[in-house]
Amino acid sequence: MFARRAEVQAAKAAEHAGIPFCESTLSICGLEEVAAAVKRPVWFQLYVMKDRSYAEDLMARAQPSGARRWC
């Protein structure tokens, strides 16, 4: 929460270590930004909320961004 573009930095560190990175629904950085910063596909953790259309929108954004796994 205190590092600038923290999820981007964490995704790069995970890629360097050869481990998956899981982007959270509540992340500060958008999934598209994180996915563009690394070569490996990111995972996406979806918190299902009361507003189903919001969750559907997130899933629609996740797939073109390269997210292939769901946490």
C-alpha positions in Angstrom: 0.0 0.0 0.0 2.9 2.3 0.5 5.1 1.5 -2.5 4.5 3.4 -5.7 2.9 1.0 -8.3 3.3 -1.8 -5.7 1.5 -4.5 -7.7 3.6 -3.8 -10.7 6.7 -4.1 -8.6 5.4 -7.3 -7.0 4.5 -8.9 -10.3 8.0 -8.1 -11.7 9.6 -9.7 -8.5 7.4 -12.8 -8.8 8.4 -13.1 -12.5 12.1 -12.8 -11.6 11.6 -15.5 -8.9 9.8 -17.8 -11.3 6.6 -17.8 -9.3 3.0 -16.7 -10.2 1.6 -13.3 -9.2 -2.0 -13.0 -8.2 -3.7 -9.6 -8.8 -6.4 -8.9 -6.3 -9.8 -7.4 -7.1 -9.0 -4.6 -4.6 -5.5 -3.8 -6.0 -4.5 -0.2 -6.6 -3.0 -0.9 -10.0 -5.3 -2.0 -12.8 -4.9 -5.5 -14.1 -4.0 -4.2 -17.6 -1.1 -2.2 -16.2 0.2 -5.1 -14.2 -0.1 -7.6 -17.0 1.7 -5.2 -19.4 4.7 -5.0 -17.1 5.5 -8.7 -17.2 5.9 -11.4 -19.8 4.2 -14.2 -17.8 0.4 -14.4 -17.4 -0.8 -13.1 -14.1 -3.4 -14.8 -12.0 -6.5 -12.9 -10.9 -8.3 -13.1 -7.5 -11.9 -12.2 -7.9 -13.9 -11.1 -4.9 -17.6 -11.7 -5.8 -19.5 -8.7 -4.7 -23.2 -7.9 -4.5 -23.0 -6.1 -7.9 -22.7 -9.0 -10.3 -22.2 -6.7 -13.3 -19.0 -5.4 -11.7 -17.6 -8.9 -11.3 -18.5 -9.7 -14.9 -16.8 -6.5 -16.1 -13.6 -7.5 -14.1 -13.6 -11.0 -15.6 -14.1 -9.5 -19.1 -11.1 -7.3 -18.5 -9.0 -10.1 -17.0 -9.0 -12.5 -19.9 -7.6 -10.1 -22.6 -5.0 -9.0 -20.1 -3.6 -12.5 -20.1 -5.1 -13.8 -16.8 -5.5 -17.5 -17.2 -5.9 -18.7 -13.6 -8.3 -17.6 -10.9 -7.3 -17.6 -7.3 
